[in-house]
Amino acid sequence: MMVPSSNLSSHVSAIFFCLICIFWLGCRSLDSSLEYSVRSGLAEKHEVIYYDVNGATASDLYQSMKKRKLTTVNGKMAYGYTSWRVDWDFDYAKQDGMCRGTNVHVTVASEMTLPRWEPGVDHRTSPLYKQWEHFIRTLKAHENQHKAHALSAGAEIAEVLIASADESCVVLRALAEFDAQMILRKYRDLDARYDISTRHGRREGTVWPPEQP
């Protein structure tokens, strides 16, 4: 859509600024194969991937996980990992002199990787197995917090896109994209700070081999 010539002078600076920001931050695409909630414009796609570990001692299990070669962003060994992305798309329509966002579609896709140990029957009542269960519970809790950041980002982006409005449809799209990218960056930063503050979950109990009392 074109901006009426009478509005160009008042909006050209905002358009120029926002388009530069969009080009710098990058735009997101939409996976149209998913179904969406009409009310919120938000859809979630979550997958858990397990990698099998083997062993009869805590050291055996540690070495088995180590062979998986999962690493954190700073190159240290990780027991689990959660990756996520937020994609969005929306249309806009003009009514009563205002252009508003419509047909908002936001998709949050996350993938969680976790270890899985399936010991023999004789190990399922052992102290080692109880320690492993505690370890997995705390690891899942940590990774679920990363997933929660993704969902919060998606919900906030959907809310902003649904509420977007401006006299110019060109300015609306530019500002809405800019706001969405800023929200995404905020939650990426929150994700990173969370790992720093918890030492990638160690302060929450995701330690293996188990620490001796």
Residue pairs with C-beta under 8 A, 6 or more apart in sequence:
1 94
1 169
1 170
2 170
3 11
3 15
3 168
3 169
3 170
3 171
7 167
7 168
11 168
11 170
11 171
14 171
14 174
14 175
15 168
15 170
15 171
15 174
18 171
18 174
18 175
18 177
18 178
19 174
21 178
21 181
22 174
22 177
22 178
22 181
25 178
25 181
25 185
26 181
27 177
28 85
28 86
28 87
28 88
28 180
28 184
29 87
29 89
30 87
30 88
30 89
30 105
30 107
31 45
31 87
31 107
31 109
32 105
34 43
34 45
34 107
35 43
36 42
36 43
36 105
36 106
36 107
37 43
40 155
40 158
41 90
41 104
41 105
41 106
41 158
41 161
41 162
42 106
42 107
42 108
42 154
42 155
42 158
43 105
43 106
43 107
43 108
44 107
44 108
44 109
44 110
44 151
44 154
45 107
45 108
45 109
45 110
46 109
46 110
46 111
46 112
46 147
47 110
47 111
47 112
48 111
48 112
48 113
48 114
49 111
49 112
49 113
49 114
50 113
50 114
50 115
50 116
51 68
51 113
51 114
51 115
51 116
52 115
52 116
52 117
52 118
53 61
53 64
53 65
53 68
53 115
53 116
53 117
54 60
54 61
54 64
54 117
55 61
55 63
55 64
55 117
56 119
56 123
57 128
58 128
58 131
58 208
58 209
58 210
59 209
61 115
61 117
61 132
61 208
61 209
62 208
62 209
65 77
65 79
65 115
65 208
66 77
68 115
70 77
70 78
70 79
70 80
70 81
70 113
71 77
71 78
72 78
72 81
72 195
72 200
73 192
73 195
76 200
78 200
79 114
79 115
79 135
79 139
79 201
79 206
79 208
80 112
80 113
80 114
80 115
80 139
80 140
80 142
80 143
80 206
81 112
81 113
81 143
82 110
82 111
82 112
82 113
82 143
82 146
82 147
83 110
83 111
84 108
84 109
84 110
84 111
84 146
84 147
84 149
84 150
85 108
85 109
85 110
85 150
86 106
86 107
86 108
86 109
86 150
86 153
86 154
86 157
86 184
87 106
87 107
87 109
88 104
88 105
88 106
88 107
88 157
88 158
88 161
88 180
89 104
89 105
90 101
90 102
90 103
90 104
90 105
90 161
90 164
90 176
91 101
91 102
91 103
92 99
92 100
92 101
92 102
92 164
92 169
92 172
92 173
93 99
93 100
93 102
94 100
94 169
97 167
98 165
98 166
98 167
99 165
99 166
99 167
99 168
99 169
99 172
100 164
100 165
100 172
101 161
101 162
101 163
101 164
101 165
101 172
101 176
104 158
104 161
104 162
106 154
106 155
106 157
106 158
106 161
107 154
108 150
108 151
108 153
108 154
110 146
110 147
110 150
112 143
112 144
112 146
112 147
114 136
114 139
114 140
114 143
115 136
115 139
117 132
119 126
119 129
123 129
131 210
134 205
134 210
135 205
135 206
135 207
135 208
135 210
138 201
138 204
138 205
138 206
139 201
139 206
141 204
142 198
142 200
142 201
142 204
142 206
145 194
146 191
146 194
149 187
149 190
149 191
149 194
150 187
152 187
153 183
153 184
153 186
153 187
156 183
156 187
157 180
157 183
157 184
160 176
160 179
160 180
160 183
161 176
161 180
164 172
164 175
164 176
164 179
165 172
166 172
166 175
195 201
197 203
198 204
200 206
